[in-house]
């Protein structure tokens, strides 16, 4: 008689969901490496028509700023709303939609002196600056070089990416030449100059204390962070404390009550995976949760409207020190924790 197959229990199912969340976070970090521009896949033609989800005569973003002298359009603007976004960026649309996509406008330009050299500009209008930064950071290329444009920008061999207020721009060239890099920079600069109302400090900058921070590592997870559906709008950043590299996270919520509720929800979520409580060396810190989850350390807290902590750290003691540093920064008070007085701030900065 054949032995009946055993169905997975609730704990096994939850563990599977948690692991899928972890894999999703890893996939987000390498997602951009899957995206590579191949100019031969795009038909080089000027006989294009406007595709608009906003009706005939819809105003174009490109008409609102002056083009550099060395660039000429060789296509009309194309417009895409949420229903049609996948027609243009099939395979990536879900990320934009989950982050707060409003509309996309694209257009192609050629270099006057070299008509065979051209670029395509993608201007995404997102819900707010946080939404724009989310798609910028989640797709950030590992080979990117920081660029001094807008609120956040970087360039690659044949492209330039930037955030300016609620706008996210992708400028992708057909060739990898210094001339095209200059053309990309000129077009981006013209856009930034034309939208000064969008200028201001990048929304993520105040959240993380500076010592030990890798500023290029900051990203915003718009939804389903760390495998939990209710964890949204989570900023993460990489820190180095001595020889340890760790991930800190911060989320600004509507108020202190929402921050506390989110902290409780995350604790209850992790406890379903046999998370074990860790003893904190800072007993005076109220509202901190320290857990060991599958051999990794999770420490988090709510402080006013902030939900913050350290995610999947290998060293519990260093994770505690970084959490204390983050807590001190968010409260804006001088540290009152002995470990900091003994030099943990200096250790983080190494």
N, C-alpha and C positions, 0 to 999 in steps of 0.2 A: 504494500500500500504506500503510495507516494506521500512524502511528508509535506504538510501544508506550509506554504511560504508565510513567514512572519511579517506583518505590516510594521513599518517604522512607528515607534512611539512618539508622543508629543515632544519629548526632549530631543530626540534625534532629528525631528523635523525642524525644531527651532535652531538647533546647531547648524543644520544645513543652510537655513536662511541667513544666519549670522555669517557663515563662511562665504556665502554668495555676496553679502554686503561688503566684506573685506576684499574679495576679488574684484568687485565693482569699483572700489576705491583705487585699487592698484591699476585697473584698466583705465581709469580716468587719467592717471598720471602718464601712461604711455599711449593714450588714445591718439594724440597728435602725430605720433610717428607713423601712423597708418595713413596719414593724409599727405599726399605728395602731388604737386602740380605737374601735369603732363600737358604741355601746350599743344601737342599733336592731337590730343583728344578733343580739342575745341576748334570748331570750324572758324577759320580766319575769313570772315565775311562782313561787309558793311551793310548787307541787305537784310537787316533785322527790323522787326516791328515791335512797338511797345506792347508788352504783356502786362496789363494792369488789373489788379483786383480791387481797384478803388475808383473805377469809372473813367470815362474819357476826360482828358484835360486835367488829370490829377497833377498837382504841383510836384516837381522833382526836386530832390535835395541838391542835385548837381547844378541846378539853375540858380542856387542861392549862394554860390561862391565862384570867384573868378579863377579860371584855369591858369596854370603857368603858361608862359608864352610858347614853350617848346612842346606842348601837348595839344592834340586835336582829337575830338571824339570821332570814332568810326562806327559807332552803333548808337541807337536810341537807348534811352533808359528802360530797364525792365523792372517791374514792380511785382512783389510777391507778398501776399498776406499769409496768415497762419494756415489756411486751407491749402495753399499752393506752394508753401515753402519747400516741401520735399521734391517738387518738380525741379528745383534749382540745386539743392544740396542733399540729394537722396542719401540716406545713411547717417546724416548728422542733424537732421531737423529736430529730433526729439530733445536733444540737449538745449537747443535754443528755445523751444516751446516750453520746456519745464522751467527755464530761467526767467521767462517773462518777455517773450518775443512779441513785437508789435507789427513791424513791417521790414522788408528788405528792398533796397533799390541797388541795382547793378548797372554798370556801363563800362564800355571798353574805350581805351584811348591809345593812340599811336604817337610815337616821337616824330616830330616834323622832319628832322634831318635824316631819320632812319625809319621809313614807314614799315619796314619788316619787323621792327621792335615795338612791342605793344604791351599793354597791361589791362587787367580787369579789376575794377574797383567794386567792392561789396560794402555797402553802408547799411548796417543793421540798426534799426531804431528799437531799443529795448524799453522795458517799462520804466526803469530808473537807473541811476548810475551803478547800483549794486548788481542789477541784472546784466548790464554791459560788462562789468568787471568779471562776473561769473563765467560768461562764455569766453572772455579773453584768457582768464587764468586756467580754465579747465582744458583749453586746447593749446596751451603754451608749448612752443617747440623747445626741445632741449638744446638745440644748437643756436638759439636766439641770442642776439647781442642787444643789450639795452639801448634804447634811443631816447633822446631828450625831446619828446614830443607829447603834447596833450598831458593827460594825467598818468598814463602808463603806456609804454610802447617798447617794441623790440623789432629787430630786423633779422632776416635770414638771407641766404644767398640770392634769392629771387623774390622776396616778399617783405612787406612791412605790415605790422599789426599795431593797433592803438585803441585806447579808450579815451573818449572825451564826453564827459557827462553821461547821458543815456545812450550815446552812440558807440558802436563797436565797428571798427573799420578793418577790412582785409584788402590789401593792395597786392596783387600777384602779377608778376611780370613773366613774359615769354622767354626772356634770356637772363643769364647771370653775368651782367656786365656792370662796370662802375657807372656807365652812362645811365643804365636803367635804375640803379640804386639812387642816383641823384634825382631822376624823374619821379621815383616813388616818394622820396623825401619831400620834393617840391609840391606834389599833389597833396600829401598829408598835411604839410605846413599850411597850404591854402585853406584846407578844411578847418583846421584848428583856429586859424585867424578869423574865419567867417562865423564861428560859433563861440564867441567869447562868453556868452551867457551860460554855456555848459562848463566853463572853466571853474576850477576849485580844487581843493586837496583831494587826493584819491581817498575814497571812503574807508579803505582798510588800514590806512597808515597809522591812525592814533591807537589802534587796538593792541598792538604788540610792542613791548618794551624793546629798546634797540640792542642792548648787549647780547651778543651771540646769535642775533637774528640773521638769517639769510633772506634779505628783502625780495630777492628774485623768486623765492619759493612760495610766496603768499598766493593762495588761491581761495576761491569762494565756491563751496559746494552748495548748489541751489536747493537740492532736495535729497531725501533718503540717505543722509550722511551716516556713515559707520554702520549701515545696514538697518537703521531704524527709520521708519516712514515719517515720523513726526519731527525728526531732526532736519530742519531746513535752515538755509541762510547761515551756514557754518563756515567761518574763515579758519583756515589752517596755515601754519607757517613752520618752517624748519629751524631748529635751534641746535647749536653745538655747545655742550658743556663738557669741558676737558676733552676726552676721547669719545664721548657719547653724542650721537645725533638723535634728536627727539622731535616729535610733532606736537606743537601747542595748538589749541583751538579756542576761538572766541565767537560768541553769537550775541548780538544786541537784540533783546526782545522788547516787547511793548512796555513791560513794566516788571517790577521785582517778582510779582506773583507768577507771571508766566515763566520767568527764568527758573524759579523754584520748582514749578511743575515739570518743566523740561528736564531738570536735573533728576527729579524723582523718577520720571518716566525712563530715563536712560539707565538709572540704577536698577530699576525693576527688570528692564530688558536684559541687562548683563547677568543678573542673578539667575535668569532662566538657563544660563549656560554653565551652571555650577561655579560662578565667580566666587572667589574667596576673599573675605575682607582682609585688608592689610592694616597693621597698626601704624598710625600716623605719628611721626616724631613731633608734631605740632598740635598737642591736645587742645590748645586754646582756640584753634581754628574751628568755628562752628559751621556746619553745613558742608564740610568737605566729605567726599566719598572716595575711598581708596580701595581698589579691587585688583586681584590677580585673575586674569582671564586667559586660560590656556597658556600660562607661563609669561604673559605680558602684563604690564601694569597700566591701569586706567585710573587717573585721578581727576576729579572734576568738582566744581562748586558753582554756586550762584552768589553773585555779589551785586546787589541792586538789580538793575535790568540786564546784567550780563550773566550768561551761562558760559563757562570756560573750563579749561583743564589741559591735561596732557594725555595723548592717545597712543596706546600700544608701545610703551617704553620698555626697553630691556632691563634697565637698571632702576629699581624702585627708589633708591635714595636720591639719585639724580633727578628722577621724575618729581619727587617731592620738592626738591630745591627749585626746579623750574616752575612748578605750580605756585610755590610761594612768591617767586619773582613776578609771575603773571598776576597773581592776586594783588600784590603790592602796587603794581602799575595801574591796575584797573580801579583800585580804591583811591589812588592818588595820595596815599599816606606813607610816611616813613616806615620802613620795615621794623617790626617789633619782634621778629622771630630770631632766636639765637643763631641759627644756621647762617642767616644772612650776615649777622654781625661778625661771624667767624670767617667770612670771606666767600660765601657762595655767589655773590654778585661778581666778584673777580673771577671765579671759576667759570661762570657762564660766558664771560667775555673772552676767554682764551680761545 
